[in-house]
């Protein structure tokens, strides 16, 4: 039977997990490129050879967001980016 209290608790738990993930950052430095990405898959910093590349950062973040909206986030996909059947 549908229990709105359990559903509310589950939504709160998901929100808490998302908030915790967004506060975690991973930094990768390779070949003059520095990327800082949060646990919720948002690029916080993108630099090449010490120069900020905000246009690229914004474009990549938008692409990631759209891929999640289409349901591709967190799923295995084939070489064309389509979810495996």
Legacy VTK file of the C-alpha trace (Angstrom):
# vtk DataFile Version 3.0
C-alpha trace
ASCII
DATASET POLYDATA
POINTS 85 float
0.000 0.000 0.000
1.202 3.515 -0.775
2.609 5.253 2.287
3.291 8.977 1.773
5.439 9.131 4.929
7.801 6.457 3.606
7.941 8.228 0.244
8.759 11.525 1.974
11.526 9.862 3.981
12.969 8.339 0.802
12.941 11.725 -0.958
14.678 13.329 2.023
17.312 10.582 2.015
17.957 11.097 -1.710
18.247 14.858 -1.151
20.723 14.290 1.695
22.826 11.965 -0.477
22.803 14.467 -3.343
23.855 17.275 -1.006
26.682 15.139 0.394
27.879 14.216 -3.099
27.847 17.834 -4.249
30.188 18.785 -1.413
32.817 16.192 -2.421
35.335 17.294 -5.057
37.771 15.308 -7.184
40.745 17.079 -8.756
42.646 15.726 -11.740
45.770 17.368 -13.142
47.187 16.008 -16.384
49.248 17.520 -19.198
48.605 21.108 -18.115
44.858 20.558 -17.641
43.224 20.859 -14.216
39.658 19.657 -13.685
37.745 19.835 -10.413
34.480 17.881 -10.524
31.974 17.397 -7.723
30.552 14.061 -6.663
27.266 14.995 -8.333
29.109 15.226 -11.682
29.314 19.015 -12.045
32.549 20.537 -13.264
33.602 23.230 -10.816
36.929 24.230 -12.405
38.458 23.653 -15.828
41.855 25.167 -16.561
44.352 24.648 -19.345
47.900 25.806 -18.815
46.796 28.010 -15.918
43.962 29.702 -17.846
40.297 29.202 -16.930
38.104 27.752 -19.682
34.640 28.713 -18.433
33.008 28.346 -21.888
34.136 24.735 -22.120
33.172 24.091 -18.483
29.650 25.412 -19.065
29.231 23.409 -22.293
30.392 20.161 -20.653
28.118 20.715 -17.639
25.171 21.279 -19.988
25.993 18.096 -21.912
26.177 16.093 -18.675
22.848 17.538 -17.510
21.157 16.687 -20.823
22.530 13.148 -20.754
20.994 12.626 -17.301
17.681 14.120 -18.456
17.628 11.591 -21.311
18.273 8.785 -18.850
21.863 8.027 -19.875
23.437 8.897 -16.523
24.594 5.908 -14.538
23.839 3.345 -17.239
26.183 1.327 -19.390
26.044 2.426 -22.990
27.367 1.219 -26.300
29.971 3.031 -28.376
27.318 5.379 -29.829
26.239 6.566 -26.373
22.962 4.650 -26.456
21.939 2.642 -23.377
22.604 -1.072 -23.653
19.466 -3.149 -24.112
LINES 1 86
85 0 1 2 3 4 5 6 7 8 9 10 11 12 13 14 15 16 17 18 19 20 21 22 23 24 25 26 27 28 29 30 31 32 33 34 35 36 37 38 39 40 41 42 43 44 45 46 47 48 49 50 51 52 53 54 55 56 57 58 59 60 61 62 63 64 65 66 67 68 69 70 71 72 73 74 75 76 77 78 79 80 81 82 83 84
